């Protein structure tokens, strides 16, 4: 780099240092530097030496501090600061809106919770009769910072007649939404929650998790299974069901024991409302 350019840059940097809004300094410095180089090249074309052209250029620009003070009066910092504050405010508002939307479970494309058990009450077979009772278990449990709950529970009873023999058949199941909430967004879902949870009822029956069963050939046997339903920033949900429920059971209890975490959520089957 030529010595004259170093001298010009030093002068421009000193002058623009008086501008209080730092974001304006690079553009102003570049503009001053181009102006000085144009003046310098014009002097060279007139036959002046490099040293003399540099000296006259610096003299023509005047004192750097005086020029800088004049620049500071022109370039007020307030509008620049207001612009930066507005950008940060918009970004912060977007982040807060996203966090609130996710943590409260507001539904939007690709994120949030779906409507639980869509199509649950529709059956095409005219011989099928069903009864759905909505249960409201007041049960929560905590483990390793997670809070587990059942925001949606339905007790489903179905009766139908075999087409050939006409013998009535019955079936009972409990459908539920299992929710795991954690105050830290990066906590992740509890280890193996969907594939490890199982159930027992008041009659002593065991409902193993389908993923833990030795044989998968008979899906009419008692079991617990389900699918992920979605997540928000702080909550995870699973749509699950307990199949082939014992009609004599007064309650059924979900249990989870894994990786040093255990919890139990009991569903009372003798109470309910809003039967469909």
N, C-alpha and C positions, 0 to 999 in steps of 0.2 A: 504494500500500500504506500502511495506517495506521501511524503512528509506534509505537503500542503493539505491533503485530504484529512490527515490526522489533526492538523491544526484547526481545520474547519469543523470537524466533528466535535472537537473539544469545546470550541466556541458555542456550537449549537446545543450541546448537552448542558453547558453551564446556563445558557439563556432559558432553555425549556425547563430547567429544574425549578424555576419560579412558578410554573403552572401547578396549581394545587391538585387538580384532577389528573392523576397519573396516566389514566387511559388516553388522554389527549396528547401526551408528550411525544410518542413516537411519530405520529402523523405530522405534527408541527415541526419536529426536528428534521424530518425528511424534507419537508417543504423548504425550510431555511437552508439546508445543505445544498439542495438543487439550485436555489437562487444564488448562493455563493459560488458554486462551481460554474454556473453560466457567466457570472460576472468575471470570474477568474479566467475562463477560456477566452472571453472577449478581450481582456487585457493582453493575453498571450498573442492573439492575432494582430494586435497593434504593435507587436515587436518587443514587448517587455520581457525581461527574464523571469524565470520561475519565482525567484525570491522576491523580486519587485512586484510581480503580479499578486503574489500571496499577501505581501505587506499592504498593498493598496486595497485589496479585497477586505481584509480584516479592518482596516481603517474606515472603509466605507460602511461597514456594518455597525461600527460604533462599539460602545462598551456593552459587554454581554449581560451584565447585571441590570443596566438601565433598560436594555431591550427586553430582558426577562420580566422586569416589573411592568412594562407596558403590556406584554403578553398576558400576564396574570390578571390585568384589569379586563382584558377582552374575553379570556377563557374562564368564565365563572364556574366554580366546581359544583354548584348546587344542582343544576340540571343533570349533570353527569351522575352525581350521587343518587338523585331521585330515580334516574333510569336504572341504575344498578339495584337500588332497593326494590323497585317495581319487579324486576326480573326475579330476584330472590323470593319476593312475596308470592309471585305466581307459581314458582317452582315449589315453594313450601306448601302452598294451598293445594296444589295437585297431589303432593305426597300425603298430606293430612287427609284429603278426601279419599284417596285410595285406601289408606289404612283404616279409616272409619268404615268405608264401604265393605272392606274385606272382613273386619272384625265383627261387624254386625250381621254379616251373612246376606247382604243385598245381592240379589241374583243378577248377573250380567254375563255376556257371552264368554265362555271358557273359564269362568270362575264363579264361585258361590255354590249355593245348594239348589238342587232340583226339587220338584214337588214330590213328596214321598209316596211311594207305592202307586204310581200311575197305573190305572187300569185294574186296580185291585178288586173292585166290586162288579166287574162285568164278566158274565159267563154266557157262552153261546148255547149250551145244552139246556133245553126247556125243563128237563127233569131235575135240574140242579137248583137247590135252594141254599141260600147262604145267609149268614147273620154275622155282621161285623160290629163289635163293641169297642169303642175307644176307651182306653184305660189311661189314668192319670197318676202314675206312680210318683210319689214324692221321695225320690231316692237319688242320692249323689254319693260319690266316694272319691277319695283323693289318693294319689300315689305318685312319687317322684316329680312333684310339681304339676301333674295333670289333674284335672277335675273331670270325672266321668259321669255322664247323665243319660237319661232316656227321654228326649223331648217329644217323641212320637211312639205310642204303643197301641196296637190293635189286637184284639182277640178274635180270631176268625173261626167260625164253625160252618162246616159245609155238609149237606145231606143230598144224596142223589140215588137214583135207582139204576141198577144194572139193566142194560137193554135186553139181555136174554132171559135172565131169571127174575128180574124185577125186584130183587132183594135190595132193601135200603142200605146204603153205605154212609158212614159218617167220617168226618176228618176234622181235626182241630189243630190249629197252629197259632203261634204268636208272632206277629210281625212288629219290628221295632227299629227305630233309628238310634244307633249308639253314637254318642258324641264324646270326643276327647278334646278338652280345651287346655291351652298352656299359655302363660303370659309372655313367653318368649317366642317370637315368630320363627326363629331358626331351630326350635326344639325338635321338629319333625314328628311324625306319627309314632305312637308307642310301638315297641318292637313286637311284631307278630300279633298285633291285636286281633285282626280279623280272622286269622288262622289258628288262634290259640284259645279263644274264649269258648267256654262250654256252659252247660246249665244242669241244674238238678231241680226236682220239684218236691212238693210236700209228701208225695207217695214214695219217695226214695228212688225215683227213676233218674237215670243218668242220660243226658243228651250230649254226646261228645261232639266236638267240632268235626265237620266233614273232612277237613284237611288232616286230622289226626286219626281217622278211622283206618283200620287195616284193610277192609273190603269196601269198595265203592259200587258193588254190583246191585245192592238193594237200597234205593234212595227213599223207600217208604219207611225205613227204620228211623227211630228218633235221632235227631241230629241238630246242630246249630251251624248255619252257614250264611253267607251274604256277600255283598259287593261294596266297594267304596262308593260313596255317594257324592263326594266333593269335599272341598276345603275352603276356608277363608284364611286370613292372615294368622289367626290365633286358634282356629278350631278345625277339627277333622270329623267327618261324619261317615257312617256306614249304614246302609240299608240291609237289615239282617232278619232272619226268622228262625223260630224253633219249630221244627216239623214233628208231626205225629204226636201231638200233646196228649197226655193221659187225661181223659174226661173227668176223672175224679180229683185231679190236682187242684188245690186251693191257691197255691202260689208256685211260681217258678223263679229260680234265682240264677242270674248270670254270674259266672266267676272267671277270673283271669289270674294266672300265677305264672310269671315269667320274668327272668332277668332281674330278680330282686324286687319286682313290683307285683302287688296283688290287690284286687278289689272285688267287691260283690255288690250287685244291684238286684234287689228283690222286686218282683212284679206280683201284685195281689190280683188274682183272677176272679175273686168273688165280688169285686166292685167294678163299676164302669158306667158309661153313659153314652148318649148319642148313638144308639144302636142303629145299624143300617140294614 
